[in-house]
Amino acid sequence: MFEKEIEELKSFNINPSKQRVLVLNYLNEHSDKHNTVDDIFKAFRDNDTKLSLATIYNTISLFKREGLISNVTLPSGEVKYERDRSNHIHFECRKCGEIYNMKMELSDNFLKEYNDFTIESKYVLLRGLCPNCQD
């Protein structure tokens, strides 16, 4: 039933415990969303699945550390996690709060201009109104 998740966890050298498989399955099924740990916890609680908040935090931390997921930290300090690890930037709608991925890469010319810096991660967040909230 969760063969895809089990194999993916193994490919990242992560022991596929029941809890990890369930969390990864949730993230895969909601890969179009940016989820907080609380979002994940509430989804399991609403489905009567017994996963503690600490287990979810620990699992998400492990997935992030091993490169299975990425995160976006909003100006409010809220951290949201996603499966999309491709190069992209984020757009946050100031009205509905939805987070969107936008395809964009920093050019080689931009990076060469700052070659005396050691860039360890790239993060860009745009804010404004999404198409649904522009009315």
LOVODREN-887813 format. One record per residue: x, y, z of N, C-alpha, C in turn; residue number from 1. Coordinates in nm, 2 decimals. Example, Ala and Ser with C-alpha at 12.3 -4.5 7.8 and 13.67 -1.06 7.14 Angstrom:
REM LOVODREN-887813
<r n_c1="1.32" n_c2="-0.57" n_c3="0.78" ca_c1="1.23" ca_c2="-0.45" ca_c3="0.78" c_c1="1.32" c_c2="-0.33" c_c3="0.78" num="1"/>
<r n_c1="1.28" n_c2="-0.22" n_c3="0.71" ca_c1="1.37" ca_c2="-0.11" ca_c3="0.71" c_c1="1.29" c_c2="0.00" c_c3="0.79" num="2"/>
END
This chain:
REM LOVODREN-887813
<r n_c1="0.08" n_c2="-0.12" n_c3="0.00" ca_c1="0.00" ca_c2="0.00" ca_c3="0.00" c_c1="0.09" c_c2="0.13" c_c3="0.00" num="1"/>
<r n_c1="0.19" n_c2="0.13" n_c3="0.07" ca_c1="0.28" ca_c2="0.25" ca_c3="0.08" c_c1="0.42" c_c2="0.21" c_c3="0.02" num="2"/>
<r n_c1="0.42" n_c2="0.13" n_c3="-0.08" ca_c1="0.55" ca_c2="0.09" ca_c3="-0.14" c_c1="0.63" c_c2="0.20" c_c3="-0.19" num="3"/>
<r n_c1="0.57" n_c2="0.30" n_c3="-0.25" ca_c1="0.64" ca_c2="0.42" ca_c3="-0.30" c_c1="0.71" c_c2="0.49" c_c3="-0.19" num="4"/>
<r n_c1="0.64" n_c2="0.52" n_c3="-0.08" ca_c1="0.70" ca_c2="0.59" ca_c3="0.03" c_c1="0.81" c_c2="0.51" c_c3="0.10" num="5"/>
<r n_c1="0.79" n_c2="0.38" n_c3="0.11" ca_c1="0.89" ca_c2="0.29" ca_c3="0.17" c_c1="1.02" c_c2="0.29" c_c3="0.09" num="6"/>
<r n_c1="1.01" n_c2="0.28" n_c3="-0.04" ca_c1="1.12" ca_c2="0.28" ca_c3="-0.13" c_c1="1.19" c_c2="0.42" c_c3="-0.13" num="7"/>
<r n_c1="1.11" n_c2="0.53" n_c3="-0.12" ca_c1="1.17" ca_c2="0.66" ca_c3="-0.12" c_c1="1.25" c_c2="0.68" c_c3="0.01" num="8"/>
<r n_c1="1.19" n_c2="0.64" n_c3="0.12" ca_c1="1.27" ca_c2="0.66" ca_c3="0.25" c_c1="1.40" c_c2="0.58" c_c3="0.25" num="9"/>
<r n_c1="1.39" n_c2="0.45" n_c3="0.20" ca_c1="1.51" ca_c2="0.37" ca_c3="0.19" c_c1="1.62" c_c2="0.44" c_c3="0.10" num="10"/>
<r n_c1="1.57" n_c2="0.50" n_c3="-0.01" ca_c1="1.67" ca_c2="0.57" ca_c3="-0.10" c_c1="1.74" c_c2="0.68" c_c3="-0.03" num="11"/>
<r n_c1="1.68" n_c2="0.74" n_c3="0.07" ca_c1="1.74" ca_c2="0.85" ca_c3="0.15" c_c1="1.81" c_c2="0.79" c_c3="0.28" num="12"/>
<r n_c1="1.82" n_c2="0.66" n_c3="0.28" ca_c1="1.88" ca_c2="0.59" ca_c3="0.40" c_c1="1.80" c_c2="0.62" c_c3="0.53" num="13"/>
<r n_c1="1.67" n_c2="0.63" n_c3="0.52" ca_c1="1.59" ca_c2="0.66" ca_c3="0.63" c_c1="1.51" c_c2="0.53" c_c3="0.66" num="14"/>
<r n_c1="1.51" n_c2="0.49" n_c3="0.79" ca_c1="1.44" ca_c2="0.37" ca_c3="0.83" c_c1="1.29" c_c2="0.40" c_c3="0.81" num="15"/>
<r n_c1="1.22" n_c2="0.31" n_c3="0.73" ca_c1="1.08" ca_c2="0.34" ca_c3="0.70" c_c1="0.98" c_c2="0.29" c_c3="0.81" num="16"/>
<r n_c1="0.99" n_c2="0.36" n_c3="0.92" ca_c1="0.89" ca_c2="0.32" ca_c3="1.03" c_c1="0.75" c_c2="0.36" c_c3="0.98" num="17"/>
<r n_c1="0.65" n_c2="0.30" n_c3="1.05" ca_c1="0.51" ca_c2="0.33" ca_c3="1.02" c_c1="0.48" c_c2="0.48" c_c3="1.02" num="18"/>
<r n_c1="0.53" n_c2="0.55" n_c3="1.12" ca_c1="0.50" ca_c2="0.69" ca_c3="1.14" c_c1="0.57" c_c2="0.77" c_c3="1.02" num="19"/>
<r n_c1="0.69" n_c2="0.74" n_c3="0.99" ca_c1="0.76" ca_c2="0.81" ca_c3="0.88" c_c1="0.69" c_c2="0.79" c_c3="0.75" num="20"/>
<r n_c1="0.64" n_c2="0.66" n_c3="0.72" ca_c1="0.57" ca_c2="0.63" ca_c3="0.60" c_c1="0.44" c_c2="0.71" c_c3="0.59" num="21"/>
<r n_c1="0.37" n_c2="0.72" n_c3="0.70" ca_c1="0.24" ca_c2="0.79" ca_c3="0.71" c_c1="0.26" c_c2="0.94" c_c3="0.68" num="22"/>
<r n_c1="0.37" n_c2="1.00" n_c3="0.74" ca_c1="0.39" ca_c2="1.14" ca_c3="0.72" c_c1="0.43" c_c2="1.16" c_c3="0.57" num="23"/>
<r n_c1="0.52" n_c2="1.08" n_c3="0.52" ca_c1="0.56" ca_c2="1.10" ca_c3="0.38" c_c1="0.44" c_c2="1.08" c_c3="0.29" num="24"/>
<r n_c1="0.36" n_c2="0.98" n_c3="0.31" ca_c1="0.24" ca_c2="0.96" ca_c3="0.23" c_c1="0.15" c_c2="1.09" c_c3="0.23" num="25"/>
<r n_c1="0.13" n_c2="1.15" n_c3="0.35" ca_c1="0.05" ca_c2="1.27" ca_c3="0.36" c_c1="0.12" c_c2="1.38" c_c3="0.28" num="26"/>
<r n_c1="0.25" n_c2="1.40" n_c3="0.29" ca_c1="0.32" ca_c2="1.50" ca_c3="0.21" c_c1="0.30" c_c2="1.48" c_c3="0.06" num="27"/>
<r n_c1="0.31" n_c2="1.35" n_c3="0.02" ca_c1="0.30" ca_c2="1.32" ca_c3="-0.12" c_c1="0.16" c_c2="1.35" c_c3="-0.17" num="28"/>
<r n_c1="0.06" n_c2="1.31" n_c3="-0.09" ca_c1="-0.08" ca_c2="1.34" ca_c3="-0.13" c_c1="-0.12" c_c2="1.49" c_c3="-0.13" num="29"/>
<r n_c1="-0.04" n_c2="1.57" n_c3="-0.06" ca_c1="-0.06" ca_c2="1.71" ca_c3="-0.05" c_c1="0.06" c_c2="1.79" c_c3="-0.10" num="30"/>
<r n_c1="0.12" n_c2="1.73" n_c3="-0.21" ca_c1="0.24" ca_c2="1.79" ca_c3="-0.26" c_c1="0.22" c_c2="1.93" c_c3="-0.33" num="31"/>
<r n_c1="0.09" n_c2="1.96" n_c3="-0.35" ca_c1="0.06" ca_c2="2.09" ca_c3="-0.41" c_c1="0.05" c_c2="2.20" c_c3="-0.30" num="32"/>
<r n_c1="0.06" n_c2="2.16" n_c3="-0.18" ca_c1="0.04" ca_c2="2.25" ca_c3="-0.06" c_c1="0.18" c_c2="2.28" c_c3="0.01" num="33"/>
<r n_c1="0.18" n_c2="2.38" n_c3="0.09" ca_c1="0.29" ca_c2="2.41" ca_c3="0.18" c_c1="0.23" c_c2="2.39" c_c3="0.32" num="34"/>
<r n_c1="0.27" n_c2="2.29" n_c3="0.39" ca_c1="0.21" ca_c2="2.24" ca_c3="0.52" c_c1="0.30" c_c2="2.28" c_c3="0.64" num="35"/>
<r n_c1="0.23" n_c2="2.33" n_c3="0.74" ca_c1="0.30" ca_c2="2.34" ca_c3="0.87" c_c1="0.29" c_c2="2.21" c_c3="0.94" num="36"/>
<r n_c1="0.37" n_c2="2.19" n_c3="1.05" ca_c1="0.37" ca_c2="2.07" ca_c3="1.13" c_c1="0.23" c_c2="2.06" c_c3="1.19" num="37"/>
<r n_c1="0.17" n_c2="2.17" n_c3="1.23" ca_c1="0.03" ca_c2="2.17" ca_c3="1.28" c_c1="-0.07" c_c2="2.12" c_c3="1.18" num="38"/>
<r n_c1="-0.05" n_c2="2.16" n_c3="1.06" ca_c1="-0.15" ca_c2="2.12" ca_c3="0.95" c_c1="-0.14" c_c2="1.96" c_c3="0.94" num="39"/>
<r n_c1="-0.02" n_c2="1.91" n_c3="0.95" ca_c1="-0.01" ca_c2="1.76" ca_c3="0.94" c_c1="-0.07" c_c2="1.70" c_c3="1.06" num="40"/>
<r n_c1="-0.04" n_c2="1.75" n_c3="1.18" ca_c1="-0.09" ca_c2="1.69" ca_c3="1.30" c_c1="-0.24" c_c2="1.69" c_c3="1.30" num="41"/>
<r n_c1="-0.30" n_c2="1.81" n_c3="1.26" ca_c1="-0.45" ca_c2="1.82" ca_c3="1.26" c_c1="-0.51" c_c2="1.72" c_c3="1.16" num="42"/>
<r n_c1="-0.45" n_c2="1.70" n_c3="1.04" ca_c1="-0.50" ca_c2="1.60" ca_c3="0.95" c_c1="-0.50" c_c2="1.46" c_c3="1.00" num="43"/>
<r n_c1="-0.40" n_c2="1.42" n_c3="1.07" ca_c1="-0.39" ca_c2="1.29" ca_c3="1.13" c_c1="-0.49" c_c2="1.28" c_c3="1.25" num="44"/>
<r n_c1="-0.50" n_c2="1.38" n_c3="1.33" ca_c1="-0.60" ca_c2="1.38" ca_c3="1.44" c_c1="-0.74" c_c2="1.37" c_c3="1.39" num="45"/>
<r n_c1="-0.77" n_c2="1.45" n_c3="1.28" ca_c1="-0.91" ca_c2="1.45" ca_c3="1.22" c_c1="-0.94" c_c2="1.31" c_c3="1.16" num="46"/>
<r n_c1="-0.84" n_c2="1.23" n_c3="1.13" ca_c1="-0.86" ca_c2="1.10" ca_c3="1.07" c_c1="-0.84" c_c2="0.99" c_c3="1.17" num="47"/>
<r n_c1="-0.84" n_c2="1.03" n_c3="1.30" ca_c1="-0.82" ca_c2="0.93" ca_c3="1.41" c_c1="-0.69" c_c2="0.85" c_c3="1.40" num="48"/>
<r n_c1="-0.59" n_c2="0.90" n_c3="1.33" ca_c1="-0.46" ca_c2="0.84" ca_c3="1.33" c_c1="-0.38" c_c2="0.89" c_c3="1.44" num="49"/>
<r n_c1="-0.33" n_c2="0.80" n_c3="1.52" ca_c1="-0.25" ca_c2="0.84" ca_c3="1.64" c_c1="-0.11" c_c2="0.86" c_c3="1.62" num="50"/>
<r n_c1="-0.08" n_c2="0.99" n_c3="1.59" ca_c1="0.06" ca_c2="1.04" ca_c3="1.57" c_c1="0.08" c_c2="1.16" c_c3="1.66" num="51"/>
<r n_c1="0.17" n_c2="1.16" n_c3="1.75" ca_c1="0.19" ca_c2="1.27" ca_c3="1.84" c_c1="0.26" c_c2="1.39" c_c3="1.76" num="52"/>
<r n_c1="0.24" n_c2="1.50" n_c3="1.82" ca_c1="0.30" ca_c2="1.62" ca_c3="1.76" c_c1="0.45" c_c2="1.61" c_c3="1.76" num="53"/>
<r n_c1="0.50" n_c2="1.56" n_c3="1.87" ca_c1="0.65" ca_c2="1.54" ca_c3="1.88" c_c1="0.70" c_c2="1.44" c_c3="1.77" num="54"/>
<r n_c1="0.63" n_c2="1.34" n_c3="1.74" ca_c1="0.67" ca_c2="1.24" ca_c3="1.64" c_c1="0.67" c_c2="1.31" c_c3="1.50" num="55"/>
<r n_c1="0.57" n_c2="1.40" n_c3="1.48" ca_c1="0.56" ca_c2="1.47" ca_c3="1.35" c_c1="0.67" c_c2="1.57" c_c3="1.34" num="56"/>
<r n_c1="0.70" n_c2="1.64" n_c3="1.45" ca_c1="0.81" ca_c2="1.74" ca_c3="1.45" c_c1="0.95" c_c2="1.66" c_c3="1.42" num="57"/>
<r n_c1="0.97" n_c2="1.55" n_c3="1.49" ca_c1="1.09" ca_c2="1.48" ca_c3="1.47" c_c1="1.10" c_c2="1.42" c_c3="1.33" num="58"/>
<r n_c1="0.99" n_c2="1.37" n_c3="1.27" ca_c1="0.99" ca_c2="1.32" ca_c3="1.14" c_c1="1.02" c_c2="1.43" c_c3="1.03" num="59"/>
<r n_c1="0.95" n_c2="1.54" n_c3="1.05" ca_c1="0.97" ca_c2="1.65" ca_c3="0.95" c_c1="1.12" c_c2="1.70" c_c3="0.96" num="60"/>
<r n_c1="1.17" n_c2="1.71" n_c3="1.08" ca_c1="1.31" ca_c2="1.75" ca_c3="1.10" c_c1="1.41" c_c2="1.65" c_c3="1.03" num="61"/>
<r n_c1="1.38" n_c2="1.53" n_c3="1.05" ca_c1="1.47" ca_c2="1.42" ca_c3="0.98" c_c1="1.45" c_c2="1.44" c_c3="0.83" num="62"/>
<r n_c1="1.33" n_c2="1.45" n_c3="0.78" ca_c1="1.31" ca_c2="1.46" ca_c3="0.63" c_c1="1.38" c_c2="1.59" c_c3="0.58" num="63"/>
<r n_c1="1.38" n_c2="1.70" n_c3="0.65" ca_c1="1.44" ca_c2="1.82" ca_c3="0.61" c_c1="1.59" c_c2="1.80" c_c3="0.61" num="64"/>
<r n_c1="1.65" n_c2="1.75" n_c3="0.72" ca_c1="1.79" ca_c2="1.73" ca_c3="0.73" c_c1="1.85" c_c2="1.64" c_c3="0.62" num="65"/>
<r n_c1="1.77" n_c2="1.54" n_c3="0.58" ca_c1="1.82" ca_c2="1.44" ca_c3="0.48" c_c1="1.78" c_c2="1.48" c_c3="0.34" num="66"/>
<r n_c1="1.72" n_c2="1.60" n_c3="0.32" ca_c1="1.69" ca_c2="1.65" ca_c3="0.19" c_c1="1.57" c_c2="1.60" c_c3="0.12" num="67"/>
<r n_c1="1.48" n_c2="1.53" n_c3="0.19" ca_c1="1.36" ca_c2="1.48" ca_c3="0.14" c_c1="1.25" c_c2="1.58" c_c3="0.11" num="68"/>
<r n_c1="1.26" n_c2="1.69" n_c3="0.19" ca_c1="1.16" ca_c2="1.80" ca_c3="0.18" c_c1="1.24" c_c2="1.93" c_c3="0.19" num="69"/>
<r n_c1="1.17" n_c2="2.04" n_c3="0.16" ca_c1="1.23" ca_c2="2.17" ca_c3="0.18" c_c1="1.13" c_c2="2.26" c_c3="0.26" num="70"/>
<r n_c1="1.17" n_c2="2.37" n_c3="0.30" ca_c1="1.08" ca_c2="2.46" ca_c3="0.37" c_c1="1.09" c_c2="2.60" c_c3="0.33" num="71"/>
<r n_c1="0.98" n_c2="2.68" n_c3="0.37" ca_c1="0.98" ca_c2="2.82" ca_c3="0.35" c_c1="0.94" c_c2="2.88" c_c3="0.48" num="72"/>
<r n_c1="1.02" n_c2="2.98" n_c3="0.52" ca_c1="0.99" ca_c2="3.05" ca_c3="0.65" c_c1="0.93" c_c2="3.19" c_c3="0.61" num="73"/>
<r n_c1="0.81" n_c2="3.21" n_c3="0.65" ca_c1="0.74" ca_c2="3.33" ca_c3="0.62" c_c1="0.79" c_c2="3.45" c_c3="0.71" num="74"/>
<r n_c1="0.76" n_c2="3.57" n_c3="0.67" ca_c1="0.80" ca_c2="3.68" ca_c3="0.76" c_c1="0.74" c_c2="3.68" c_c3="0.90" num="75"/>
<r n_c1="0.63" n_c2="3.61" n_c3="0.91" ca_c1="0.57" ca_c2="3.59" ca_c3="1.05" c_c1="0.64" c_c2="3.49" c_c3="1.13" num="76"/>
<r n_c1="0.74" n_c2="3.42" n_c3="1.07" ca_c1="0.81" ca_c2="3.32" ca_c3="1.15" c_c1="0.75" c_c2="3.18" c_c3="1.13" num="77"/>
<r n_c1="0.64" n_c2="3.17" n_c3="1.07" ca_c1="0.57" ca_c2="3.04" ca_c3="1.04" c_c1="0.66" c_c2="2.96" c_c3="0.94" num="78"/>
<r n_c1="0.68" n_c2="2.84" n_c3="0.96" ca_c1="0.76" ca_c2="2.75" ca_c3="0.87" c_c1="0.66" c_c2="2.65" c_c3="0.80" num="79"/>
<r n_c1="0.67" n_c2="2.65" n_c3="0.67" ca_c1="0.59" ca_c2="2.56" ca_c3="0.59" c_c1="0.68" c_c2="2.47" c_c3="0.52" num="80"/>
<r n_c1="0.64" n_c2="2.34" n_c3="0.50" ca_c1="0.72" ca_c2="2.24" ca_c3="0.44" c_c1="0.65" c_c2="2.20" c_c3="0.31" num="81"/>
<r n_c1="0.74" n_c2="2.15" n_c3="0.21" ca_c1="0.69" ca_c2="2.11" ca_c3="0.08" c_c1="0.78" c_c2="2.00" c_c3="0.02" num="82"/>
<r n_c1="0.73" n_c2="1.93" n_c3="-0.07" ca_c1="0.80" ca_c2="1.82" ca_c3="-0.14" c_c1="0.88" c_c2="1.88" c_c3="-0.25" num="83"/>
<r n_c1="0.84" n_c2="1.99" n_c3="-0.31" ca_c1="0.91" ca_c2="2.04" ca_c3="-0.43" c_c1="1.05" c_c2="2.09" c_c3="-0.39" num="84"/>
<r n_c1="1.15" n_c2="2.02" n_c3="-0.44" ca_c1="1.29" ca_c2="2.06" ca_c3="-0.41" c_c1="1.35" c_c2="2.13" c_c3="-0.53" num="85"/>
<r n_c1="1.28" n_c2="2.16" n_c3="-0.63" ca_c1="1.33" ca_c2="2.22" ca_c3="-0.75" c_c1="1.37" c_c2="2.37" c_c3="-0.72" num="86"/>
<r n_c1="1.44" n_c2="2.43" n_c3="-0.81" ca_c1="1.47" ca_c2="2.57" ca_c3="-0.80" c_c1="1.35" c_c2="2.65" c_c3="-0.83" num="87"/>
<r n_c1="1.30" n_c2="2.72" n_c3="-0.73" ca_c1="1.18" ca_c2="2.81" ca_c3="-0.74" c_c1="1.18" c_c2="2.91" c_c3="-0.63" num="88"/>
<r n_c1="1.09" n_c2="3.01" n_c3="-0.65" ca_c1="1.07" ca_c2="3.11" ca_c3="-0.55" c_c1="0.93" c_c2="3.10" c_c3="-0.50" num="89"/>
<r n_c1="0.90" n_c2="3.17" n_c3="-0.40" ca_c1="0.76" ca_c2="3.16" ca_c3="-0.34" c_c1="0.69" c_c2="3.30" c_c3="-0.35" num="90"/>
<r n_c1="0.56" n_c2="3.29" n_c3="-0.36" ca_c1="0.47" ca_c2="3.40" ca_c3="-0.36" c_c1="0.37" c_c2="3.38" c_c3="-0.25" num="91"/>
<r n_c1="0.36" n_c2="3.48" n_c3="-0.15" ca_c1="0.26" ca_c2="3.47" ca_c3="-0.05" c_c1="0.15" c_c2="3.57" c_c3="-0.07" num="92"/>
<r n_c1="0.03" n_c2="3.53" n_c3="-0.08" ca_c1="-0.08" ca_c2="3.62" ca_c3="-0.09" c_c1="-0.11" c_c2="3.68" c_c3="0.04" num="93"/>
<r n_c1="-0.11" n_c2="3.81" n_c3="0.05" ca_c1="-0.13" ca_c2="3.88" ca_c3="0.17" c_c1="-0.27" c_c2="3.88" c_c3="0.22" num="94"/>
<r n_c1="-0.37" n_c2="3.84" n_c3="0.13" ca_c1="-0.51" ca_c2="3.84" ca_c3="0.17" c_c1="-0.55" c_c2="3.70" c_c3="0.22" num="95"/>
<r n_c1="-0.52" n_c2="3.59" n_c3="0.14" ca_c1="-0.57" ca_c2="3.46" ca_c3="0.17" c_c1="-0.46" c_c2="3.38" c_c3="0.24" num="96"/>
<r n_c1="-0.33" n_c2="3.42" n_c3="0.23" ca_c1="-0.22" ca_c2="3.35" ca_c3="0.30" c_c1="-0.17" c_c2="3.23" c_c3="0.22" num="97"/>
<r n_c1="-0.23" n_c2="3.20" n_c3="0.10" ca_c1="-0.18" ca_c2="3.09" ca_c3="0.02" c_c1="-0.04" c_c2="3.11" c_c3="-0.02" num="98"/>
<r n_c1="0.04" n_c2="3.01" n_c3="-0.03" ca_c1="0.18" ca_c2="3.01" ca_c3="-0.08" c_c1="0.18" c_c2="2.94" c_c3="-0.22" num="99"/>
<r n_c1="0.24" n_c2="3.01" n_c3="-0.31" ca_c1="0.25" ca_c2="2.96" ca_c3="-0.45" c_c1="0.40" c_c2="2.94" c_c3="-0.48" num="100"/>
<r n_c1="0.43" n_c2="2.84" n_c3="-0.56" ca_c1="0.57" ca_c2="2.82" ca_c3="-0.61" c_c1="0.57" c_c2="2.89" c_c3="-0.75" num="101"/>
<r n_c1="0.68" n_c2="2.96" n_c3="-0.78" ca_c1="0.70" ca_c2="3.02" ca_c3="-0.91" c_c1="0.83" c_c2="2.98" c_c3="-0.96" num="102"/>
<r n_c1="0.84" n_c2="2.94" n_c3="-1.09" ca_c1="0.96" ca_c2="2.89" ca_c3="-1.15" c_c1="1.05" c_c2="3.01" c_c3="-1.17" num="103"/>
<r n_c1="1.17" n_c2="3.01" n_c3="-1.12" ca_c1="1.26" ca_c2="3.12" ca_c3="-1.14" c_c1="1.39" c_c2="3.08" c_c3="-1.08" num="104"/>
<r n_c1="1.50" n_c2="3.10" n_c3="-1.15" ca_c1="1.63" ca_c2="3.07" ca_c3="-1.10" c_c1="1.72" c_c2="3.19" c_c3="-1.10" num="105"/>
<r n_c1="1.81" n_c2="3.20" n_c3="-1.00" ca_c1="1.90" ca_c2="3.31" ca_c3="-1.00" c_c1="2.00" c_c2="3.28" c_c3="-1.11" num="106"/>
<r n_c1="2.03" n_c2="3.38" n_c3="-1.19" ca_c1="2.12" ca_c2="3.36" ca_c3="-1.31" c_c1="2.26" c_c2="3.34" c_c3="-1.26" num="107"/>
<r n_c1="2.34" n_c2="3.28" n_c3="-1.35" ca_c1="2.48" ca_c2="3.26" ca_c3="-1.32" c_c1="2.55" c_c2="3.39" c_c3="-1.31" num="108"/>
<r n_c1="2.51" n_c2="3.49" n_c3="-1.39" ca_c1="2.57" ca_c2="3.63" ca_c3="-1.39" c_c1="2.55" c_c2="3.69" c_c3="-1.25" num="109"/>
<r n_c1="2.43" n_c2="3.67" n_c3="-1.19" ca_c1="2.40" ca_c2="3.72" ca_c3="-1.06" c_c1="2.50" c_c2="3.66" c_c3="-0.96" num="110"/>
<r n_c1="2.51" n_c2="3.52" n_c3="-0.97" ca_c1="2.59" ca_c2="3.45" ca_c3="-0.87" c_c1="2.74" c_c2="3.48" c_c3="-0.89" num="111"/>
<r n_c1="2.78" n_c2="3.50" n_c3="-1.01" ca_c1="2.92" ca_c2="3.54" ca_c3="-1.04" c_c1="2.96" c_c2="3.67" c_c3="-0.98" num="112"/>
<r n_c1="2.86" n_c2="3.76" n_c3="-0.98" ca_c1="2.88" ca_c2="3.90" ca_c3="-0.93" c_c1="2.92" c_c2="3.89" c_c3="-0.78" num="113"/>
<r n_c1="2.87" n_c2="3.79" n_c3="-0.71" ca_c1="2.89" ca_c2="3.78" ca_c3="-0.57" c_c1="2.98" c_c2="3.65" c_c3="-0.54" num="114"/>
<r n_c1="3.08" n_c2="3.63" n_c3="-0.63" ca_c1="3.16" ca_c2="3.50" ca_c3="-0.61" c_c1="3.24" c_c2="3.51" c_c3="-0.49" num="115"/>
<r n_c1="3.26" n_c2="3.62" n_c3="-0.42" ca_c1="3.34" ca_c2="3.62" ca_c3="-0.30" c_c1="3.25" c_c2="3.58" c_c3="-0.18" num="116"/>
<r n_c1="3.12" n_c2="3.55" n_c3="-0.20" ca_c1="3.03" ca_c2="3.50" ca_c3="-0.10" c_c1="3.02" c_c2="3.35" c_c3="-0.11" num="117"/>
<r n_c1="3.00" n_c2="3.29" n_c3="0.00" ca_c1="2.97" ca_c2="3.14" ca_c3="-0.01" c_c1="2.82" c_c2="3.13" c_c3="0.01" num="118"/>
<r n_c1="2.75" n_c2="3.10" n_c3="-0.10" ca_c1="2.60" ca_c2="3.09" ca_c3="-0.09" c_c1="2.57" c_c2="2.95" c_c3="-0.05" num="119"/>
<r n_c1="2.50" n_c2="2.93" n_c3="0.06" ca_c1="2.47" ca_c2="2.80" ca_c3="0.11" c_c1="2.32" c_c2="2.76" c_c3="0.08" num="120"/>
<r n_c1="2.24" n_c2="2.86" n_c3="0.06" ca_c1="2.10" ca_c2="2.84" ca_c3="0.02" c_c1="2.04" c_c2="2.96" c_c3="-0.04" num="121"/>
<r n_c1="1.94" n_c2="2.94" n_c3="-0.12" ca_c1="1.87" ca_c2="3.05" ca_c3="-0.19" c_c1="1.73" c_c2="3.06" c_c3="-0.15" num="122"/>
<r n_c1="1.68" n_c2="3.18" n_c3="-0.12" ca_c1="1.54" ca_c2="3.19" ca_c3="-0.08" c_c1="1.49" c_c2="3.32" c_c3="-0.12" num="123"/>
<r n_c1="1.38" n_c2="3.32" n_c3="-0.19" ca_c1="1.32" ca_c2="3.45" ca_c3="-0.24" c_c1="1.17" c_c2="3.43" c_c3="-0.21" num="124"/>
<r n_c1="1.11" n_c2="3.54" n_c3="-0.14" ca_c1="0.97" ca_c2="3.54" ca_c3="-0.12" c_c1="0.91" c_c2="3.67" c_c3="-0.17" num="125"/>
<r n_c1="0.81" n_c2="3.65" n_c3="-0.26" ca_c1="0.74" ca_c2="3.77" ca_c3="-0.31" c_c1="0.61" c_c2="3.78" c_c3="-0.24" num="126"/>
<r n_c1="0.55" n_c2="3.89" n_c3="-0.21" ca_c1="0.42" ca_c2="3.91" ca_c3="-0.15" c_c1="0.34" c_c2="4.00" c_c3="-0.23" num="127"/>
<r n_c1="0.21" n_c2="3.98" n_c3="-0.22" ca_c1="0.11" ca_c2="4.06" ca_c3="-0.29" c_c1="-0.02" c_c2="3.99" c_c3="-0.29" num="128"/>
<r n_c1="-0.10" n_c2="4.01" n_c3="-0.40" ca_c1="-0.23" ca_c2="3.95" ca_c3="-0.41" c_c1="-0.23" c_c2="3.84" c_c3="-0.52" num="129"/>
<r n_c1="-0.28" n_c2="3.72" n_c3="-0.49" ca_c1="-0.29" ca_c2="3.62" ca_c3="-0.59" c_c1="-0.41" c_c2="3.65" c_c3="-0.68" num="130"/>
<r n_c1="-0.42" n_c2="3.58" n_c3="-0.80" ca_c1="-0.53" ca_c2="3.61" ca_c3="-0.89" c_c1="-0.67" c_c2="3.60" c_c3="-0.83" num="131"/>
<r n_c1="-0.69" n_c2="3.51" n_c3="-0.73" ca_c1="-0.82" ca_c2="3.49" ca_c3="-0.67" c_c1="-0.86" c_c2="3.60" c_c3="-0.58" num="132"/>
<r n_c1="-0.76" n_c2="3.67" n_c3="-0.53" ca_c1="-0.79" ca_c2="3.78" ca_c3="-0.43" c_c1="-0.78" c_c2="3.92" c_c3="-0.49" num="133"/>
<r n_c1="-0.76" n_c2="3.94" n_c3="-0.61" ca_c1="-0.75" ca_c2="4.07" ca_c3="-0.67" c_c1="-0.88" c_c2="4.14" c_c3="-0.70" num="134"/>
<r n_c1="-0.99" n_c2="4.08" n_c3="-0.66" ca_c1="-1.12" ca_c2="4.14" ca_c3="-0.68" c_c1="-1.14" c_c2="4.26" c_c3="-0.59" num="135"/>
END
